[in-house]
Amino acid sequence: MDRLDRAAREAWRRYTSVGALPHALLRPNTYRAWERCHELRVDPTRPRAEALSTIDTERLLGRRADLIRAARPYMLALSRAAGGLRHAAMIADEGGALLALAGDAETETDPNFPSAGSLLAEEIAGANGVGTTLAGRCYVELVGPEHFIGGFHAFTCQGVPLLDSDRVVGVLSTSVREVAASESLHGILLVASQGVEAELARERLEHAVRGLEAADPLEARRFDALRQDVIQALSAARVRVASAARASVPERVDARVRTLALAQRELETFKRRADLCLDLVAADEGEVRPLVVDQVVRGVVDLLETELSVRGVGITLAAGEPAVLVRGEKVLRKEVFRVLLEALEAAPTGSEVVARLAATAEPPGLELRLVLATAPTGARPLARHFWALGDSRRGVAG
Amino acid sequence: MTCQGSSATLFVIDDDADYREALCELLEWAGFRVLPVSNGRDAVALFSASPERPCLVLLDVRMPHMDGIQLYRWLREHGPPSVRDVDVVFVTAAEDKVRALGVPFFAKPVDPEKIIGLAKTYCRGGAAA
């Protein structure tokens, strides 16, 4: 990184002295960022970022309280992982305005270091860990003098864009004085950014479940129980990230990698289940398209994992030919959810339920049958759902 | 699952294996001795058989066999005298259910640093740092 640092420092010297953009001295992403800054006429000699007024900052923080709340535990974990070094973990909104930071006391009170309300978009603050991440919509690392403005040359920064429903809503970023320290934060930063996105999904889920309360309190209670189960995976992931942050000593490096991998897996589980739960709560039917019913059944069984465990009931899907239905995807998930829940409520503790999909000839269609496999008197039907052939939204496509 | 150099033990009672393992790891790395338990029924067996009094019990609500509230009531009413008044903090997503009990609780997803702070308060002798 020393060579990178020296090359970028020389590039900056040439740019500020003769206005040349030395392509060969900069990494491709940095060069593109500098090109943008040049076209935007950013002043490279700026000592610090511009900032909003106090009143505008307070309004901004009020508007983006959700994002700050979502990021806080992960910023604290990043700050802990940085240990006693000069550092800051930061959250910025989609326009590059800094919302909050967690760092060592010296950095947090440094008047030249960005603080809540600082404007870090590239057009204002040049290439930096927040603005350049937003401009490229991808992970960015900028080492010391790769920052476009001189005031940021003491720092090595990384940034990861945060997505909510495929829309960039902000950036999670770290800033440290040593390149090696930045590299050691890389893994945690990537998983932490997924954690922040998961927290935003959790807020969406909680909002959707609360929205049911007025219209159907019984349904709201049922989905609140499901919400409680779904957030278990997020809880585990949050704790894993905090653990990884504590494993910064060399003898725990392997443990940190393993812990972060587990956190990532748990965040994926949470995201999958939260998306499915949101589909079940949604009022619309979803996109009408061919759907593999077996996969939908497996997804709903996965969602009900805790419910099944608490009730002491197992559900297995019998092997068979893949069944495809043309149907609104959310409607199909709701139908499968209802019939599985109906079977679950009828199944005694300690029982095994078998779900079987079968095409029917008369009337033509597809049937999902749930039977109690462990009944003393043989298999006992618990619940069924039938999809008729014949209309474009309900028909069996193949 | 043990940690050297500590005396008092925290019990983490939660049916979610991933969460239980994660929390135990966090607390161990923070210097505490931790004993994981996967449901209320196993916890009753443990409390009944073991002479060890935990410094703190972190207890989930929704669990198979015996839920956290049933376990809490059993502890307070029928638990061995040595553990009947043990400190219990619920860690649950079912806040409504524990609010009525008047017992301290943390809502899931928990703030990990708050859990460590809690452990330091109740199990001061066990923390390495």
Boltz contact constraints between the chains, C-beta under 6 A:
constraints:
  - contact:
      token1: [A, 73]
      token2: [B, 111]
      max_distance: 6.0
  - contact:
      token1: [A, 228]
      token2: [B, 93]
      max_distance: 6.0
  - contact:
      token1: [A, 228]
      token2: [B, 94]
      max_distance: 6.0
  - contact:
      token1: [A, 231]
      token2: [B, 93]
      max_distance: 6.0
  - contact:
      token1: [A, 231]
      token2: [B, 108]
      max_distance: 6.0
  - contact:
      token1: [A, 231]
      token2: [B, 109]
      max_distance: 6.0
  - contact:
      token1: [A, 232]
      token2: [B, 16]
      max_distance: 6.0
  - contact:
      token1: [A, 232]
      token2: [B, 19]
      max_distance: 6.0
  - contact:
      token1: [A, 234]
      token2: [B, 109]
      max_distance: 6.0
  - contact:
      token1: [A, 235]
      token2: [B, 19]
      max_distance: 6.0
  - contact:
      token1: [A, 235]
      token2: [B, 108]
      max_distance: 6.0
  - contact:
      token1: [A, 235]
      token2: [B, 109]
      max_distance: 6.0
  - contact:
      token1: [A, 236]
      token2: [B, 18]
      max_distance: 6.0
  - contact:
      token1: [A, 236]
      token2: [B, 19]
      max_distance: 6.0
  - contact:
      token1: [A, 236]
      token2: [B, 22]
      max_distance: 6.0
  - contact:
      token1: [A, 238]
      token2: [B, 109]
      max_distance: 6.0
  - contact:
      token1: [A, 239]
      token2: [B, 22]
      max_distance: 6.0
  - contact:
      token1: [A, 239]
      token2: [B, 23]
      max_distance: 6.0
  - contact:
      token1: [A, 239]
      token2: [B, 26]
      max_distance: 6.0
  - contact:
      token1: [A, 239]
      token2: [B, 112]
      max_distance: 6.0
  - contact:
      token1: [A, 240]
      token2: [B, 22]
      max_distance: 6.0
  - contact:
      token1: [A, 242]
      token2: [B, 26]
      max_distance: 6.0
  - contact:
      token1: [A, 242]
      token2: [B, 112]
      max_distance: 6.0
  - contact:
      token1: [A, 243]
      token2: [B, 25]
      max_distance: 6.0
  - contact:
      token1: [A, 243]
      token2: [B, 26]
      max_distance: 6.0
  - contact:
      token1: [A, 243]
      token2: [B, 29]
      max_distance: 6.0
  - contact:
      token1: [A, 246]
      token2: [B, 29]
      max_distance: 6.0
  - contact:
      token1: [A, 266]
      token2: [B, 18]
      max_distance: 6.0
  - contact:
      token1: [A, 309]
      token2: [B, 64]
      max_distance: 6.0
  - contact:
      token1: [A, 310]
      token2: [B, 62]
      max_distance: 6.0
  - contact:
      token1: [A, 310]
      token2: [B, 64]
      max_distance: 6.0
  - contact:
      token1: [A, 312]
      token2: [B, 64]
      max_distance: 6.0
